[in-house]
Amino acid sequence: EVHLVESGGGLVQPGGSLTLSCAASGFSFYNYGMTWIHQAPGKGPEWIGAVNMVGNTTYYADSVRGRFTLSKDNAKNTLTLQMNGLKVEDTGVYYCVRGYYDLWGRGTQVIVST
């Protein structure tokens, strides 16, 4: 079966850090660019970053550029989102998404709060 499974979410104080991971299985991970989507409580999905299929080019939303780092490890079939300098507005569910948004994980919850 084809799966994307996110992990690494949790509760963190403002200014803190978290690392999210997305484990891919059941398909040729190296053939796809990947995206992270953030959904804050009560709001729609927000594109926050993407990486090309090779893993050597990344793109970021202005809201996270300089704080978040996205990486893709084709040998381990893993997508990672390193989040530093977290803000309260980063709270929400983070989804790992394949290619042209044809496969989504179930998401992992991040809460940034004092």
Stockholm file with secondary structure:
# STOCKHOLM 1.0

chainA/1-114         EVHLVESGGGLVQPGGSLTLSCAASGFSFYNYGMTWIHQAPGKGPEWIGAVNMVGNTTYYADSVRGRFTLSKDNAKNTLTLQMNGLKVEDTGVYYCVRGYYDLWGRGTQVIVST
#=GR chainA/1-114 SS CCEEEEECCEEECTTCCEEEEEEEESSCGGGCCEEEEEECTTSCEEEEEEECSSSSCEEECTTTTTTEEEEEETTTTEEEEEECSCCGGGCEEEEEEETTTTEECCCEEEEECC
#=GC SS_cons         CCEEEEECCEEECTTCCEEEEEEEESSCGGGCCEEEEEECTTSCEEEEEEECSSSSCEEECTTTTTTEEEEEETTTTEEEEEECSCCGGGCEEEEEEETTTTEECCCEEEEECC
//
